[in-house]
């Protein structure tokens, strides 16, 4: 796999053994070790591979592999230019607005670093913010004619979708077994999840040859079409309390379906490819900024942009298939559907200037725009309307935001206390990992209070029947 002889090779062997003893399949361990060597940040919180990831970063192995790859024959042949800039004019004066107080100092450091980029024009930090790769989760960054793959994120176009049925929420409790069966039969979760036979959607009839990378990924995309990822992705039935009339649906209490997922394996692979390509073009960036490497949109950035927009349509298709299948099984009329996405970049005009606005774990919230901001498996989600605050670049949080890392969750939380907590709140959990327990997230109502100038709540959704990826899956978010 390329691990050098010495202490790191010994650590890799020990980590592999520990992961297998914990029940991780051998094939997945091999795949994880190969990916870790190139993207150690993905495994920083892994309970079995985290120390190895830190050692790989300290040894500079990803950069070494990247240098070797960039000089290999044929590498990057699909791109226009391999020259890396040699000098940068760093922006040391750009400030950013912040909503909320409960934000990790490391997330602020990442936001300050993003604002230093010579392409950065404006920034904002949402109240759900926490550490990510490059740009923090909950970070909003506007740039001039450039896109930053890691400021979009690994799960490109991750999104929310809600379907509201013409049913009272009590129907769920009266016929819980039926609704459990509907979710189990019509969803697939986790790394590598596929449908057999494959699902159909017009997105697969689009031109996937728009980039060499998307062309290679079309078959994988079709296999995974209509499935959900791991980590914090979910499909759940719950109770929606609509406070006011919306698109012809009167105020009241309804049974609703809510889902959270993104562009699956294809989005991940696209993000990885173009992030490495961007870093290869900016080889002399300071170490703390390397994950903020950018692509100029009038050069090879357009290739990434085309792939990103295709992933936006693909992620939406995944949700529509899930909701169509489940709604057909429910069999009752649909009153309302709402969807929105995050982990994306948009061409927008702010203060009379066209900018590229990255929202990594942040929701668009222009005036009147509908969005969905979830809490956790046992706390509310909110259907909101944007207020269009210019200081936030017309943005809001994409959820409650993590306050505990995945490894900390495994250390501090036990299933019996989670099960008691869920039972007290009338929540039935079909499957999930311990790292998605309610306490790993910030208080959603405090997050909503912190951004009352950014969005206006229209409805409150309370989860009742929740399905997430089974325990032990490697997170894709």
Backbone torsions as a table, in degrees:
resi	resn	phi	psi	omega
1	UNK	NA	-14.7	179.9
2	UNK	107.3	6.9	175.8
3	UNK	-72.6	128.7	-178.0
4	UNK	-73.7	151.7	176.0
5	UNK	-63.7	148.0	-179.0
6	UNK	124.4	-160.1	-174.6
7	UNK	-58.4	-38.4	-177.2
8	UNK	-66.2	-37.6	177.5
9	UNK	-63.3	-40.6	177.0
10	UNK	-63.2	-41.3	177.4
11	UNK	-63.3	-39.2	-179.6
12	UNK	-63.7	-43.7	179.1
13	UNK	-63.2	-43.1	-179.7
14	UNK	-65.7	-41.8	179.9
15	UNK	-64.1	-40.2	178.1
16	UNK	-61.8	-43.5	178.7
17	UNK	-62.7	-42.8	179.5
18	UNK	-63.9	-41.4	-179.7
19	UNK	-65.1	-40.3	179.3
20	UNK	-67.7	-40.3	178.7
21	UNK	-63.5	-28.9	179.4
22	UNK	-80.3	-1.8	175.8
23	UNK	104.3	2.8	179.0
24	UNK	-74.9	129.7	-178.5
25	UNK	-58.5	145.7	-177.7
26	UNK	-57.3	-42.8	-178.9
27	UNK	-62.1	-38.4	178.4
28	UNK	-69.0	-37.6	178.0
29	UNK	-60.5	-44.6	178.9
30	UNK	-62.2	-43.8	179.1
31	UNK	-62.8	-42.7	179.5
32	UNK	-62.6	-42.7	-178.7
33	UNK	-64.6	-39.3	178.9
34	UNK	-65.7	-42.9	179.3
35	UNK	-68.9	-37.8	-178.0
36	UNK	-59.0	-37.1	-178.0
37	UNK	-62.5	-27.7	-178.2
38	UNK	-102.7	-28.7	-179.4
39	UNK	-133.7	65.9	-175.8
40	UNK	-61.0	-26.7	-178.7
41	UNK	-61.3	-26.2	179.2
42	UNK	-64.9	-20.9	-173.3
43	UNK	-115.6	15.7	-175.2
44	UNK	-58.8	-33.2	-177.3
45	UNK	-103.9	7.1	-179.6
46	UNK	-68.0	128.3	-175.7
47	UNK	-64.9	-21.5	-178.2
48	UNK	-107.4	-26.7	-174.3
49	UNK	-112.7	-1.1	-174.8
50	UNK	-61.3	-44.0	-180.0
51	UNK	-65.2	-39.7	177.2
52	UNK	-62.4	-41.8	179.1
53	UNK	-59.9	-43.2	179.0
54	UNK	-62.5	-39.8	-180.0
55	UNK	-67.2	-37.8	179.0
56	UNK	-65.5	-40.9	177.3
57	UNK	-63.9	-46.0	-178.6
58	UNK	-60.7	-35.0	-179.6
59	UNK	-80.7	-8.3	179.0
60	UNK	71.4	25.0	-176.4
61	UNK	-66.4	-40.1	179.0
62	UNK	-59.2	-41.6	179.0
63	UNK	-65.0	-38.7	178.4
64	UNK	-62.6	-44.0	178.5
65	UNK	-64.6	-39.1	-179.9
66	UNK	-63.9	-41.5	177.8
67	UNK	-63.3	-42.0	179.4
68	UNK	-64.4	-41.0	-178.7
69	UNK	-67.0	-36.1	-176.1
70	UNK	-70.8	-20.1	178.6
71	UNK	-99.9	-3.2	179.8
72	UNK	-71.5	148.8	-179.1
73	UNK	-61.0	130.5	175.3
74	UNK	84.1	-8.7	-177.5
75	UNK	-66.8	129.1	177.4
76	UNK	75.3	18.5	-175.5
77	UNK	-64.5	-18.3	-178.8
78	UNK	-83.7	-5.0	-174.8
79	UNK	-104.8	161.5	-169.8
80	UNK	-79.6	-31.1	-168.7
81	UNK	-156.1	132.9	179.8
82	UNK	-107.9	6.5	-179.5
83	UNK	-72.4	136.3	178.5
84	UNK	-102.6	137.3	176.6
85	UNK	-60.1	148.4	-177.6
86	UNK	-105.7	-18.6	-178.9
87	UNK	-136.5	147.9	179.2
88	UNK	-132.0	145.2	173.3
89	UNK	-104.7	95.2	-173.8
90	UNK	-71.6	144.1	180.0
91	UNK	-93.8	104.5	-175.6
92	UNK	-101.1	4.5	-175.1
93	UNK	-116.5	-10.1	-176.4
94	UNK	-71.0	127.0	177.7
95	UNK	-108.7	166.8	-178.7
96	UNK	-134.9	150.4	178.0
97	UNK	-85.9	150.5	-177.2
98	UNK	-129.2	137.1	172.7
99	UNK	-117.2	124.2	-179.3
100	UNK	98.0	156.0	-177.1
101	UNK	-110.5	-24.9	-173.5
102	UNK	-86.2	69.6	-175.5
103	UNK	-128.1	130.0	179.6
104	UNK	-57.4	130.9	176.9
105	UNK	-54.4	-31.3	179.6
106	UNK	-65.7	-31.3	176.0
107	UNK	-67.8	-38.9	175.2
108	UNK	-62.9	-39.3	179.2
109	UNK	-62.6	-41.9	177.4
110	UNK	-63.5	-38.1	179.8
111	UNK	-68.6	-39.7	176.7
112	UNK	-61.8	-40.3	178.6
113	UNK	-63.1	-41.9	179.7
114	UNK	-62.1	-38.0	179.9
115	UNK	-70.4	-17.5	178.4
116	UNK	-74.9	-18.1	-175.0
117	UNK	-61.4	142.7	-179.8
118	UNK	-65.3	-17.8	179.4
119	UNK	-90.5	-9.8	-173.8
120	UNK	-76.2	137.9	-178.5
121	UNK	-118.0	-38.3	-178.8
122	UNK	-156.7	156.0	-179.8
123	UNK	-149.0	160.8	177.1
124	UNK	-154.6	151.6	-179.2
125	UNK	-126.4	122.3	-175.7
126	UNK	-83.4	162.4	-174.0
127	UNK	-70.8	-11.5	175.9
128	UNK	-91.1	10.1	-169.7
129	UNK	-62.1	140.3	170.4
130	UNK	-155.1	173.3	-170.9
131	UNK	-65.0	136.5	173.1
132	UNK	-128.4	-155.2	173.7
133	UNK	-107.0	120.7	-175.8
134	UNK	78.2	-99.4	176.1
135	UNK	-81.4	139.0	178.7
136	UNK	-67.4	153.4	169.6
137	UNK	-61.7	134.3	-174.4
138	UNK	88.5	6.3	179.0
139	UNK	-92.1	139.7	175.4
140	UNK	-122.1	127.2	-177.0
141	UNK	-137.6	125.5	176.0
142	UNK	-101.4	131.2	-177.9
143	UNK	-125.9	164.7	-179.8
144	UNK	-99.6	107.4	172.0
145	UNK	57.0	33.1	-179.5
146	UNK	-149.9	148.1	178.1
147	UNK	-123.2	140.0	-177.7
148	UNK	-111.7	107.7	-176.7
149	UNK	-53.5	-42.8	-179.1
150	UNK	-75.7	-14.0	173.2
151	UNK	-82.4	-15.1	169.1
152	UNK	-82.8	-45.6	176.6
153	UNK	116.8	167.8	-177.9
154	UNK	-75.8	-40.5	177.9
155	UNK	-93.3	81.9	-174.8
156	UNK	-59.6	133.5	174.5
157	UNK	62.8	28.0	172.1
158	UNK	-53.4	141.5	-169.7
159	UNK	-150.6	170.4	176.4
160	UNK	-116.3	148.3	172.5
161	UNK	-146.1	139.4	179.2
162	UNK	-128.3	135.8	171.7
163	UNK	-119.4	127.5	-179.7
164	UNK	-107.0	125.1	-177.9
165	UNK	-97.3	155.4	174.5
166	UNK	-83.2	63.2	-178.4
167	UNK	-142.6	144.7	173.0
168	UNK	-73.6	149.0	-178.9
169	UNK	-64.4	-21.9	179.7
170	UNK	-62.4	-22.2	-179.8
171	UNK	-59.1	-31.5	-179.1
172	UNK	-64.2	-45.8	-179.8
173	UNK	-69.7	-34.5	-177.7
174	UNK	-71.3	-26.6	-176.8
175	UNK	-136.1	50.2	-173.8
176	UNK	-60.3	-40.5	-177.8
177	UNK	-59.1	-41.4	179.9
178	UNK	-63.3	-43.6	-178.3
179	UNK	-71.1	-32.7	172.8
180	UNK	-59.9	-46.8	-178.9
181	UNK	-62.3	-39.1	179.2
182	UNK	-60.6	-46.2	179.6
183	UNK	-65.6	-45.4	-177.7
184	UNK	-62.9	-39.4	-176.0
185	UNK	-76.0	-25.0	-170.0
186	UNK	-117.6	15.7	173.7
187	UNK	-132.0	153.1	171.0
188	UNK	-134.5	134.4	-174.1
189	UNK	-125.4	151.8	165.7
190	UNK	106.0	168.0	179.2
191	UNK	-58.9	126.6	178.6
192	UNK	81.5	3.2	-179.9
193	UNK	-62.6	136.2	-179.9
194	UNK	-139.3	165.2	173.1
195	UNK	-107.8	135.5	171.4
196	UNK	-129.1	117.4	-0.9
197	UNK	-72.3	164.9	-179.1
198	UNK	-63.8	146.4	175.7
199	UNK	-82.2	160.6	-177.7
200	UNK	-118.1	142.2	176.8
201	UNK	-161.3	146.0	-179.3
202	UNK	-56.4	-21.0	180.0
203	UNK	-61.0	-28.7	179.1
204	UNK	-76.2	-10.9	176.3
205	UNK	-90.8	-3.7	177.9
206	UNK	-72.7	173.4	-178.7
207	UNK	-84.0	95.5	179.1
208	UNK	-78.6	-4.3	177.9
209	UNK	-86.5	11.7	-180.0
210	UNK	-61.1	-24.8	170.8
211	UNK	-138.8	155.1	176.8
212	UNK	-60.9	-31.0	-178.0
213	UNK	-71.6	-48.0	179.4
214	UNK	-64.4	-33.4	178.3
215	UNK	-60.5	-40.7	-179.5
216	UNK	-71.3	-22.8	-172.8
217	UNK	-97.2	-1.2	-174.5
218	UNK	-60.8	-42.8	-178.5
219	UNK	-64.8	-43.7	177.1
220	UNK	-60.6	-43.1	-179.8
221	UNK	-60.5	-40.6	-179.2
222	UNK	-68.3	-38.4	178.6
223	UNK	-63.3	-38.2	-175.3
224	UNK	-92.3	-1.0	-178.3
225	UNK	-56.4	127.7	177.8
226	UNK	85.5	13.0	178.0
227	UNK	-110.1	169.0	-179.1
228	UNK	-116.1	155.0	-178.5
229	UNK	-84.8	-163.1	179.7
230	UNK	-107.4	-159.0	-179.7
231	UNK	64.6	-124.5	-174.2
232	UNK	-93.6	15.5	178.7
233	UNK	-78.7	145.6	-174.9
234	UNK	-154.5	163.0	165.1
235	UNK	-133.6	129.4	-175.4
236	UNK	-149.7	144.4	167.8
237	UNK	-91.5	149.0	177.5
238	UNK	-165.1	-174.2	-177.8
239	UNK	-102.8	121.1	178.3
240	UNK	-104.9	126.7	173.4
241	UNK	-108.2	107.6	-178.5
242	UNK	-90.7	122.3	-173.2
243	UNK	-81.6	-25.1	-177.1
244	UNK	-149.6	164.2	-178.8
245	UNK	-63.1	137.6	-177.9
246	UNK	-141.7	117.1	177.8
247	UNK	50.6	41.5	176.9
248	UNK	88.6	-6.5	177.3
249	UNK	-91.6	120.3	-176.6
250	UNK	-73.8	161.5	176.1
251	UNK	-57.3	150.6	178.6
252	UNK	154.5	-170.4	-178.5
253	UNK	-109.9	131.0	-174.2
254	UNK	-137.7	155.4	166.9
255	UNK	-80.9	132.0	-177.4
256	UNK	-137.3	157.5	177.2
257	UNK	-116.0	132.8	-179.1
258	UNK	-129.8	136.7	179.0
259	UNK	-135.0	153.2	179.4
260	UNK	-141.0	117.1	177.1
261	UNK	-169.4	179.8	-175.1
262	UNK	-139.1	-134.8	-171.5
263	UNK	-98.3	13.4	169.5
264	UNK	57.1	-151.7	-177.0
265	UNK	-59.4	-42.2	179.7
266	UNK	-58.4	-44.0	178.4
267	UNK	-61.5	-41.1	178.8
268	UNK	-60.6	-45.7	-177.3
269	UNK	-68.5	-36.9	176.7
270	UNK	-64.7	-45.1	178.7
271	UNK	-60.1	-44.9	-179.2
272	UNK	-62.6	-46.6	-178.3
273	UNK	-59.8	-51.5	-174.4
274	UNK	-77.3	-24.7	172.9
275	UNK	-65.3	-43.8	178.0
276	UNK	-64.5	-39.1	179.2
277	UNK	-64.2	-43.7	178.6
278	UNK	-61.5	-42.9	179.6
279	UNK	-64.5	-33.6	179.3
280	UNK	-67.9	-25.8	178.5
281	UNK	-82.3	-15.6	-176.9
282	UNK	-126.0	55.7	-173.3
283	UNK	-65.3	-18.3	-176.9
284	UNK	-103.2	14.3	175.7
285	UNK	-68.5	148.7	174.5
286	UNK	-56.4	149.0	-175.0
287	UNK	-55.2	-39.6	-176.2
288	UNK	-73.2	-8.0	-178.9
289	UNK	-110.9	0.1	-169.7
290	UNK	-62.2	-29.8	179.3
291	UNK	-81.3	3.8	175.8
292	UNK	-107.6	16.5	178.3
293	UNK	-60.6	140.8	-172.1
294	UNK	-120.0	166.6	174.1
295	UNK	-123.1	132.1	-179.7
296	UNK	-78.3	135.0	-172.3
297	UNK	-74.2	-17.6	176.0
298	UNK	-92.2	9.4	174.3
299	UNK	-127.5	-126.8	-174.1
300	UNK	-81.0	-0.1	174.7
301	UNK	-65.7	-25.2	179.5
302	UNK	-64.5	-29.6	178.6
303	UNK	-66.4	-46.5	176.1
304	UNK	-62.3	-41.7	-177.6
305	UNK	-59.0	-43.6	179.2
306	UNK	-62.9	-41.3	178.6
307	UNK	-66.1	-40.7	179.7
308	UNK	-62.3	-44.9	-178.9
309	UNK	-66.6	-35.5	174.7
310	UNK	-63.7	-38.8	177.8
311	UNK	-66.2	-30.0	175.0
312	UNK	-62.7	-44.3	179.0
313	UNK	-70.4	-34.7	178.7
314	UNK	-67.3	-43.6	178.4
315	UNK	-62.0	-41.3	177.1
316	UNK	-62.1	-41.2	178.9
317	UNK	-60.6	-39.8	178.3
318	UNK	-56.8	-46.2	179.9
319	UNK	-66.2	-42.0	-177.7
320	UNK	-64.6	-35.4	176.6
321	UNK	-66.6	-45.2	178.3
322	UNK	-58.1	-48.7	-176.8
323	UNK	-69.3	-36.6	178.3
324	UNK	-64.3	-45.1	-179.1
325	UNK	-63.0	-46.0	-178.0
326	UNK	-69.1	-41.7	-180.0
327	UNK	-63.5	-37.8	178.0
328	UNK	-63.8	-37.7	178.8
329	UNK	-71.6	-35.3	177.1
330	UNK	-66.0	-46.9	172.3
331	UNK	86.4	-2.4	-179.6
332	UNK	-101.3	159.9	-175.6
333	UNK	-61.4	147.9	174.8
334	UNK	-96.6	129.2	179.7
335	UNK	-94.2	-32.2	-170.0
336	UNK	-160.3	141.3	170.6
337	UNK	-133.3	137.4	180.0
338	UNK	-136.0	139.4	173.7
339	UNK	-144.7	152.9	174.4
340	UNK	-156.1	157.8	178.5
341	UNK	-130.6	164.5	176.6
342	UNK	-129.0	-166.9	-178.7
343	UNK	51.4	60.1	-174.0
344	UNK	-156.7	168.7	173.5
345	UNK	-128.3	141.0	-177.7
346	UNK	-126.1	144.8	166.6
347	UNK	-83.0	115.9	-177.4
348	UNK	-137.6	157.7	176.1
349	UNK	-104.5	122.5	176.9
350	UNK	-130.5	129.9	-178.3
351	UNK	53.0	39.6	176.1
352	UNK	76.6	11.5	-175.2
353	UNK	-128.7	132.8	177.1
354	UNK	-75.9	126.7	-178.0
355	UNK	-131.2	163.0	171.7
356	UNK	-100.6	112.8	-175.9
357	UNK	-103.4	113.1	176.3
358	UNK	-90.1	130.3	173.9
359	UNK	-123.7	97.9	-179.0
360	UNK	-96.4	103.9	-174.1
361	UNK	67.3	38.4	176.0
362	UNK	-140.2	147.4	-173.4
363	UNK	-103.9	134.0	172.9
364	UNK	-59.8	137.7	-175.9
365	UNK	-144.5	51.5	174.1
366	UNK	-71.2	170.2	-173.8
367	UNK	-57.9	123.1	176.7
368	UNK	81.6	-6.9	-178.1
369	UNK	-73.3	133.7	178.7
370	UNK	-84.8	144.0	177.4
371	UNK	-148.9	166.4	179.8
372	UNK	-127.3	126.7	-177.4
373	UNK	-122.8	104.8	-175.9
374	UNK	-85.5	161.0	174.6
375	UNK	-102.2	-90.1	178.2
376	UNK	-148.4	-173.5	-179.3
377	UNK	-64.9	-13.1	-177.8
378	UNK	-133.0	16.2	178.0
379	UNK	-133.2	163.0	-169.9
380	UNK	-69.3	158.3	162.9
381	UNK	-111.3	156.6	-177.7
382	UNK	-125.2	131.8	169.3
383	UNK	-88.6	122.7	-169.7
384	UNK	-128.7	163.8	173.7
385	UNK	-120.0	129.7	-178.0
386	UNK	-68.6	148.7	177.6
387	UNK	-102.5	-12.3	176.5
388	UNK	71.4	44.8	179.2
389	UNK	-72.5	118.5	-178.6
390	UNK	-61.4	-33.3	-177.0
391	UNK	-65.3	-27.9	178.8
392	UNK	-93.2	7.8	-173.4
393	UNK	55.8	39.5	178.6
394	UNK	56.4	52.8	-176.4
395	UNK	-133.7	163.6	173.5
396	UNK	-148.1	176.0	-179.6
397	UNK	-68.1	161.0	177.6
398	UNK	-102.8	0.4	179.6
399	UNK	176.0	-162.2	179.6
400	UNK	-77.0	-33.4	-178.6
401	UNK	89.0	139.5	-178.7
402	UNK	-74.0	142.8	170.6
403	UNK	-116.2	-14.8	175.1
404	UNK	-121.7	137.1	174.1
405	UNK	-69.5	167.8	179.7
406	UNK	-64.8	-41.9	179.7
407	UNK	-65.9	-37.5	177.6
408	UNK	-65.5	-36.2	178.0
409	UNK	-62.6	-43.1	179.1
410	UNK	-63.6	-33.6	-179.1
411	UNK	-76.2	-35.5	-167.5
412	UNK	-102.0	-19.0	-170.8
413	UNK	-117.6	144.8	177.9
414	UNK	-126.3	149.9	-175.1
415	UNK	-59.3	-40.1	-178.8
416	UNK	-56.7	-39.9	179.8
417	UNK	-71.0	-33.3	175.7
418	UNK	-64.1	-45.7	-178.2
419	UNK	-62.9	-39.6	176.7
420	UNK	-63.5	-43.8	-178.8
421	UNK	-62.0	-43.5	179.3
422	UNK	-64.6	-42.7	-179.1
423	UNK	-62.2	-39.8	179.3
424	UNK	-62.0	-27.6	-176.9
425	UNK	-103.5	8.3	176.2
426	UNK	69.9	33.1	-179.3
427	UNK	-108.4	130.4	174.5
428	UNK	-105.8	123.5	-177.7
429	UNK	-104.0	122.2	178.5
430	UNK	-82.9	-40.9	176.4
431	UNK	-168.7	150.4	177.8
432	UNK	-179.5	166.9	172.9
433	UNK	-95.5	154.9	179.1
434	UNK	-61.9	-25.3	179.8
435	UNK	-74.3	2.9	174.1
436	UNK	-114.7	14.8	177.6
437	UNK	-57.4	152.2	-174.5
438	UNK	-54.6	-33.4	-173.3
439	UNK	-76.0	-7.3	177.5
440	UNK	-77.0	-10.5	-176.6
441	UNK	-107.0	154.5	173.8
442	UNK	-67.6	164.7	177.9
443	UNK	-70.3	115.0	-174.8
444	UNK	-62.8	-33.8	-179.7
445	UNK	-70.6	-32.8	174.3
446	UNK	-68.4	-38.3	176.7
447	UNK	-63.0	-43.2	179.6
448	UNK	-65.5	-38.3	178.0
449	UNK	-63.8	-35.9	-178.5
450	UNK	-69.2	-21.4	-176.9
451	UNK	-119.5	31.8	-179.7
452	UNK	-65.5	-20.0	176.4
453	UNK	-81.6	-9.4	-175.3
454	UNK	-101.4	-34.8	-178.3
455	UNK	-141.5	158.2	176.2
456	UNK	-119.3	119.6	179.8
457	UNK	-66.5	134.1	176.3
458	UNK	-108.2	-25.5	-177.0
459	UNK	-157.5	157.8	179.5
460	UNK	-123.0	127.2	-179.4
461	UNK	-112.3	128.8	177.8
462	UNK	-114.0	120.0	179.3
463	UNK	-62.3	143.1	176.6
464	UNK	-128.6	-34.1	-178.7
465	UNK	-135.5	109.8	-165.3
466	UNK	-120.4	132.8	172.0
467	UNK	-126.6	129.0	174.2
468	UNK	-129.8	177.7	178.6
469	UNK	-63.2	140.8	-179.1
470	UNK	-59.0	157.3	178.6
471	UNK	-57.4	143.3	176.7
472	UNK	99.3	-10.8	178.3
473	UNK	-75.6	142.5	175.5
474	UNK	-74.9	129.8	-176.9
475	UNK	-65.9	144.0	177.6
476	UNK	-103.9	-6.0	-172.9
477	UNK	-84.7	NA	NA
